């Protein structure tokens, strides 16, 4: 099995996330990571879904996703041609090892965003492997609490999923909306 990252553009409406998640649940496929957020078009949300599947199963999953009414576009996001990141917030209570932890935070290009009552709250953004390595390095200092986002990914360079798919389907992109000279009040 191998990891696959999918970018899925969906209508920004109630129930869409539940429908997508239930598709995976009904077929007993596990979602390794799921991140959902707004796009440059307020009518559209973007889901980044990380799955651990075989190739032919991935094709079946994509075909099933396309059958959902609210799904506009799907694209696989290969690591070689995309920028992929996660966000981590973690609390540690380093005690006398505070300077060691601060040094580690700097080495991982992270930052302390809060320090109160001997507890450091650290923010890190990076590739999944870097986040995992930071967590492993911090573990001996006592992880009090952590929250980690799902993976998000964008294609490198000018390529944009919305440019390739939305215009082809007759949906205006933010760039096109900004260049429209139509007076919508009349």
Secondary structure, DSSP 8 states (H G I E B T S, - for coil): -EEEEEEEEEE--TTHHHHHHHHHHHTT--EEEEEEEE-SSTTEEEEEEEEEE-HHHHHHHHHHHHHSTTEEEEEE--GGGEEEEEEEEEEE--GGGHHHHHHHHHHTT-EEEEEETTEEEEEEEE-HHHHHHHHHHHHTT-EEEEEE---EEEESTT--HHHHHTGGGT---HHHHHT----TT-
